[in-house]
Amino acid sequence: MYDVMIIGSGPAGVSAALTAKARNLDLIWFGSRNLSRKITRAEKIVNYPGLTAVSGNEMKDAFLRQIEASGITLTEARVDSVYPMGESFMASAEGQIYEARSVILAVGMETAKVIPGEEEFLGRGVSYCATCDGNLYRGKRLAVVCTDPELEDEIAFLASLASHVTVYTTYKTFSLEAENLSWKNGYPLEIGGTDRVESVTDRDGTEAADGVFFLKASISPGILLRGLETENGHIVVKRDQSTSVAGCFAAGDCTGRPYQYAKAVGEGNVALHSVLNYLK
């Protein structure tokens, strides 16, 4: 049972993790060694205190040096669901279960849209974890929506189990080939069914599906943690970064504009100090 679980390795997550370590909290931090695509893709950053006109990769390297010097461990696993358990939280990440007394969501801003049926059929044919739920669909027909080429190994795993997989990607190149794989560039329009998923509709029509997997770099906060209050895709927070779920705090782009590194770092620090008060 950890004191705090931090989800996300952008500037807000880095700030929260560094402060948690400084305050001697027992933490579990989920993210990537690349920290954040938003950072690495930045050409020039000119308004971050202490770093003068640096590239995104230079900022990432500066963050990594501080993380390593602090002795913080970054768990490179994608969290696909978080459940409030009364006085603690349980998270599922690539088939493993983790528990903490508090949570900080620093998950960034998910730009991939939520389609009709995605939330309604969650747990009834809609899944975000191939490792967790793939074996439930042996010999069945699947649809997979993928927003990140780095997640294609999970598609290959699903194709090894299912009778047929229709893959939808938001990017224009797809590297996998298999007899039971078909690929479409774009996003499906709707997931259909009654008690469970029965079909997927796209611009070409409707086809049968027993399940739909969404493989995204990050999951919309309202789906990641059910019952979390959101507005226009952002997590609603108070001045102390607390959310509508007791013990859950949020920081960074996921809480709304402005989408700025300095703002995210400040919110990550505030969120961690609010965790300290909550844990009392």
C-alpha positions as CSV (number, residue, x, y, z in Angstrom):
1,M,0.0,0.0,0.0
2,Y,1.7,3.2,-1.2
3,D,1.1,6.6,0.2
4,V,0.5,8.1,-3.2
5,M,0.2,6.9,-6.8
6,I,1.2,9.4,-9.5
7,I,-0.1,8.7,-13.0
8,G,1.7,10.5,-15.8
9,S,5.3,11.6,-16.5
10,G,4.9,15.1,-18.0
11,P,6.0,18.2,-16.1
12,A,3.1,17.9,-13.6
13,G,4.0,14.3,-12.8
14,V,7.7,15.0,-12.5
15,S,7.0,17.9,-10.1
16,A,4.7,15.8,-8.0
17,A,7.2,12.9,-7.9
18,L,10.1,15.1,-6.9
19,T,8.1,16.7,-4.1
20,A,6.8,13.3,-2.9
21,K,10.4,12.0,-2.7
22,A,11.6,15.1,-0.9
23,R,8.8,14.6,1.7
24,N,9.7,10.9,2.1
25,L,6.4,9.5,0.9
26,D,6.2,5.9,-0.3
27,L,5.2,6.5,-3.9
28,I,4.5,4.6,-7.1
29,W,5.0,6.6,-10.3
30,F,3.7,5.5,-13.7
31,G,5.0,6.9,-16.9
32,S,7.6,6.7,-19.6
33,R,11.4,7.3,-19.7
34,N,10.6,9.7,-22.6
35,L,8.5,11.6,-20.0
36,S,6.1,13.3,-22.4
37,R,5.6,13.6,-26.2
38,K,4.6,17.2,-25.7
39,I,8.1,17.9,-24.3
40,T,10.1,15.9,-26.8
41,R,8.3,17.4,-29.8
42,A,8.8,21.0,-28.6
43,E,11.2,22.9,-30.9
44,K,12.1,25.7,-28.5
45,I,10.9,26.6,-25.0
46,V,11.6,30.2,-23.9
47,N,9.4,30.8,-20.9
48,Y,10.5,28.2,-18.4
49,P,12.4,29.6,-15.4
50,G,16.0,28.4,-15.2
51,L,16.2,26.9,-18.7
52,T,17.0,29.5,-21.3
53,A,15.6,28.8,-24.8
54,V,16.0,25.0,-24.7
55,S,14.7,22.4,-27.0
56,G,12.1,19.9,-25.7
57,N,14.8,17.1,-25.6
58,E,17.1,19.4,-23.6
59,M,14.3,20.0,-21.1
60,K,13.6,16.2,-21.0
61,D,17.3,15.5,-20.3
62,A,17.3,18.1,-17.5
63,F,14.3,16.5,-15.9
64,L,15.8,13.0,-16.2
65,R,19.0,14.1,-14.5
66,Q,17.1,15.4,-11.6
67,I,14.9,12.3,-11.4
68,E,17.9,10.1,-11.4
69,A,19.7,12.2,-8.8
70,S,16.7,11.9,-6.5
71,G,16.7,8.1,-6.8
72,I,13.0,8.0,-8.0
73,T,11.9,4.8,-9.7
74,L,9.6,5.3,-12.7
75,T,7.3,2.4,-13.4
76,E,6.9,2.1,-17.2
77,A,3.4,0.6,-17.4
78,R,0.2,2.1,-18.8
79,V,-2.6,2.4,-16.2
80,D,-5.9,1.5,-17.8
81,S,-8.2,1.8,-14.8
82,V,-8.4,3.3,-11.3
83,Y,-11.0,2.3,-8.7
84,P,-11.8,4.1,-5.4
85,M,-11.8,1.6,-2.6
86,G,-13.1,3.7,0.3
87,E,-10.0,4.9,2.0
88,S,-7.6,3.8,-0.8
89,F,-7.4,3.3,-4.6
90,M,-6.6,0.3,-6.7
91,A,-5.1,0.6,-10.2
92,S,-4.7,-1.9,-13.0
93,A,-1.6,-1.5,-15.1
94,E,-0.8,-4.1,-17.8
95,G,-2.3,-7.0,-15.8
96,Q,-0.8,-6.0,-12.4
97,I,-2.7,-4.5,-9.5
98,Y,-1.4,-1.6,-7.4
99,E,-2.8,0.1,-4.3
100,A,-2.3,3.5,-2.8
101,R,-4.0,5.8,-0.2
102,S,-4.1,8.7,-2.6
103,V,-3.8,9.4,-6.4
104,I,-2.5,12.3,-8.5
105,L,-3.7,12.3,-12.1
106,A,-1.2,14.0,-14.3
107,V,-2.3,12.3,-17.5
108,G,-2.1,15.2,-19.9
109,M,-4.8,16.1,-22.4
110,E,-6.3,13.2,-24.4
111,T,-7.1,14.5,-27.9
112,A,-8.6,11.2,-29.2
113,K,-12.3,11.5,-29.1
114,V,-14.7,9.3,-27.2
115,I,-17.1,7.7,-29.6
116,P,-20.8,6.8,-29.0
117,G,-20.9,3.4,-27.1
118,E,-17.3,3.6,-25.8
119,E,-18.3,4.6,-22.3
120,E,-21.6,2.8,-22.2
121,F,-20.0,-0.6,-23.0
122,L,-16.9,-0.3,-20.8
123,G,-16.6,-3.7,-19.1
124,R,-19.2,-5.2,-21.4
125,G,-17.1,-5.6,-24.5
126,V,-15.0,-2.4,-24.4
127,S,-11.5,-2.7,-22.9
128,Y,-8.3,-0.6,-22.7
129,C,-6.0,-3.4,-21.7
130,A,-5.1,-6.2,-24.2
131,T,-3.0,-8.1,-21.6
132,C,-5.9,-8.0,-19.0
133,D,-8.8,-9.0,-21.2
134,G,-7.4,-10.4,-24.5
135,N,-7.9,-14.0,-23.4
136,L,-11.7,-13.4,-23.1
137,Y,-11.9,-13.2,-26.9
138,R,-10.2,-16.3,-28.1
139,G,-11.7,-17.2,-31.5
140,K,-13.9,-14.2,-31.5
141,R,-14.1,-11.1,-33.7
142,L,-12.5,-7.9,-32.5
143,A,-12.1,-4.3,-33.4
144,V,-9.0,-2.3,-32.2
145,V,-8.6,1.4,-32.1
146,C,-5.0,2.4,-31.9
147,T,-3.6,6.0,-31.5
148,D,0.1,5.1,-31.0
149,P,2.4,2.9,-33.2
150,E,4.3,1.9,-30.1
151,L,1.2,-0.1,-29.0
152,E,1.1,-2.3,-32.1
153,D,2.6,-5.2,-30.1
154,E,-0.7,-5.4,-28.2
155,I,-2.5,-5.6,-31.5
156,A,-0.3,-8.5,-32.5
157,F,-1.1,-10.2,-29.2
158,L,-4.9,-9.8,-29.8
159,A,-4.5,-11.1,-33.4
160,S,-2.9,-14.3,-32.0
161,L,-6.1,-14.9,-30.0
162,A,-9.0,-13.7,-32.1
163,S,-10.5,-15.1,-35.3
164,H,-10.4,-11.7,-36.9
165,V,-9.2,-8.2,-35.9
166,T,-10.2,-5.0,-37.7
167,V,-7.7,-2.3,-36.8
168,Y,-8.4,1.4,-36.9
169,T,-5.4,3.8,-36.5
170,T,-5.3,7.6,-36.3
171,Y,-1.8,7.5,-38.0
172,K,-1.3,6.7,-41.7
173,T,1.1,3.8,-41.6
174,F,0.5,0.4,-40.1
175,S,3.3,-2.2,-39.9
176,L,1.6,-5.4,-38.9
177,E,0.5,-8.1,-41.4
178,A,-1.5,-11.3,-40.7
179,E,-4.2,-13.2,-42.4
180,N,-6.8,-12.3,-39.8
181,L,-5.9,-8.6,-39.7
182,S,-7.6,-5.8,-41.7
183,W,-6.7,-2.2,-41.4
184,K,-8.5,1.1,-41.8
185,N,-7.0,4.6,-41.4
186,G,-9.4,6.7,-39.3
187,Y,-11.8,6.3,-36.4
188,P,-14.9,4.2,-36.1
189,L,-18.2,6.2,-35.7
190,E,-20.1,4.1,-33.2
191,I,-20.1,1.0,-31.1
192,G,-23.5,-0.9,-31.1
193,G,-25.1,-3.6,-29.0
194,T,-27.7,-4.2,-26.4
195,D,-26.3,-5.8,-23.2
196,R,-22.8,-6.2,-24.7
197,V,-20.9,-5.0,-27.8
198,E,-22.3,-6.5,-30.9
199,S,-21.0,-4.3,-33.8
200,V,-18.8,-1.4,-34.9
201,T,-19.9,1.2,-37.4
202,D,-17.5,3.2,-39.6
203,R,-17.7,5.2,-42.8
204,D,-18.0,1.9,-44.9
205,G,-20.9,0.5,-42.9
206,T,-21.4,-1.8,-39.9
207,E,-19.7,-5.1,-39.1
208,A,-20.1,-7.6,-36.3
209,A,-17.7,-7.4,-33.3
210,D,-17.6,-9.2,-30.0
211,G,-15.3,-6.7,-28.4
212,V,-13.5,-3.4,-29.0
213,F,-10.1,-2.5,-27.6
214,F,-8.9,1.1,-27.4
215,L,-5.1,1.3,-27.3
216,K,-4.3,4.9,-26.5
217,A,-1.2,6.6,-25.0
218,S,-3.5,8.0,-22.3
219,I,-7.1,7.3,-21.4
220,S,-9.7,10.0,-21.0
221,P,-9.9,10.8,-17.2
222,G,-13.6,10.2,-16.9
223,I,-13.1,6.7,-18.2
224,L,-9.9,6.1,-16.3
225,L,-11.6,6.8,-13.0
226,R,-15.4,6.5,-13.1
227,G,-17.3,9.1,-11.2
228,L,-14.7,11.8,-11.7
229,E,-16.2,15.1,-12.6
230,T,-15.1,16.5,-15.9
231,E,-16.0,19.5,-18.1
232,N,-15.1,19.8,-21.8
233,G,-12.7,16.9,-21.5
234,H,-10.8,18.4,-18.5
235,I,-10.9,17.3,-14.9
236,V,-12.7,19.7,-12.6
237,V,-10.4,20.7,-9.7
238,K,-10.5,23.1,-6.8
239,R,-7.7,25.5,-5.9
240,D,-5.8,22.7,-4.0
241,Q,-6.0,20.5,-7.1
242,S,-8.6,18.2,-5.4
243,T,-11.2,16.5,-7.6
244,S,-14.8,15.3,-7.0
245,V,-13.3,12.0,-5.7
246,A,-11.9,12.2,-2.2
247,G,-8.2,11.4,-2.2
248,C,-7.8,12.0,-5.9
249,F,-6.0,15.1,-7.1
250,A,-5.1,16.3,-10.6
251,A,-2.5,18.5,-12.2
252,G,-1.3,19.7,-15.6
253,D,-3.0,19.9,-19.0
254,C,-5.7,17.5,-17.8
255,T,-7.1,20.3,-15.6
256,G,-7.5,22.8,-18.4
257,R,-5.8,25.7,-20.1
258,P,-3.3,27.2,-20.3
259,Y,-1.3,24.2,-21.5
260,Q,2.0,25.5,-20.2
261,Y,4.9,23.6,-18.6
262,A,5.3,26.2,-15.8
263,K,1.6,25.9,-14.9
264,A,1.8,22.1,-14.9
265,V,4.9,22.0,-12.6
266,G,3.2,24.4,-10.2
267,E,0.0,22.3,-10.1
268,G,2.0,19.1,-9.5
269,N,3.6,20.7,-6.5
270,V,0.3,22.0,-5.1
271,A,-1.3,18.6,-5.7
272,L,1.4,16.8,-3.7
273,H,1.1,19.2,-0.8
274,S,-2.6,18.6,-0.8
275,V,-1.9,14.9,-0.7
276,L,0.2,15.5,2.5
277,N,-2.8,17.3,4.1
278,Y,-5.2,14.5,3.0
279,L,-3.0,11.8,4.4
280,K,-3.0,13.4,7.8
